[in-house]
Amino acid sequence: MARDSKNQIRLRIHTRIRRRVKGTPERPRLAVFRSVKHIYAQVIDDSKGHTVVAASSSEKSSPNGGNLAGAKSVGKLVAERAQDKGIKAVVFDRGGYLYHGRVKALAEAAREAGLEF
């Protein structure tokens, strides 16, 4: 019996989360992806299948990498960009990751910058 990798387990959890979490035009989905070096956030309208807003720590304007400070700056940046597009409320999709560390820092920074979820 082969053991599943951490990413396979995360994807299974993510699939389970996505059964319930759907992005609508009024309340799109804030999806988080975490890699070893960077953290990425997208605001997605699932009814059209479009990414409305995106931000990541790999952008040239981002001073930090994928650490806690980088996650906070990405959360703030994605919230500002979403509000510029007229989005005030989102549903949070943690992407199968634990709500802890960088994912939590991104979410809290987005809340402080004015996004509701």
Residue pairs with C-beta under 8 A, 6 or more apart in sequence:
4 12
9 96
10 95
10 96
10 97
11 96
12 96
13 96
14 95
14 96
15 96
17 93
17 94
17 95
17 96
18 93
21 29
21 91
21 92
21 93
22 29
22 46
22 91
23 29
23 43
23 44
23 45
23 46
23 47
23 90
23 91
24 45
24 46
24 47
25 45
25 47
25 48
26 89
27 89
27 90
27 91
28 43
28 44
28 45
28 46
28 52
28 87
28 90
28 91
29 43
29 44
29 45
29 46
29 90
29 91
29 92
29 93
30 41
30 42
30 43
30 44
30 78
30 82
30 90
30 91
30 92
30 93
30 110
30 115
30 117
31 41
31 42
31 43
31 44
31 93
31 95
32 39
32 40
32 41
32 92
32 93
32 94
32 95
32 97
32 103
32 106
32 107
33 39
33 40
33 41
33 42
33 95
34 40
34 66
34 95
34 97
34 102
34 103
35 66
36 66
37 58
37 65
37 66
38 56
38 57
38 58
38 65
38 66
38 70
39 56
39 57
39 66
39 70
39 71
39 74
39 102
39 103
39 106
40 54
40 55
40 56
40 57
40 58
40 74
41 54
41 55
41 56
41 74
41 75
41 78
41 106
41 110
42 51
42 53
42 54
42 78
43 51
43 52
43 53
43 54
43 78
43 81
43 82
43 85
43 87
43 90
44 50
44 51
44 52
45 52
52 82
52 85
52 87
53 78
53 81
53 82
53 85
53 87
54 78
54 81
55 74
55 77
55 78
55 81
56 62
56 74
57 64
57 65
57 66
57 70
57 71
57 73
57 74
61 77
62 70
62 73
62 74
62 77
63 70
63 73
64 70
64 73
66 102
67 102
68 101
68 102
68 105
70 102
71 101
71 102
71 103
71 105
71 106
71 109
72 105
72 106
72 108
72 109
73 109
74 106
74 109
75 105
75 106
75 107
75 108
75 109
75 110
75 113
76 109
76 110
76 112
76 113
78 106
78 110
78 115
79 109
79 110
79 111
79 113
79 114
79 115
80 113
82 90
82 115
83 113
83 114
83 115
87 115
88 114
88 115
88 116
89 115
89 116
89 117
90 115
90 116
90 117
91 117
92 107
92 117
94 103
94 107
95 103
97 103
99 107
107 117
110 117
111 117
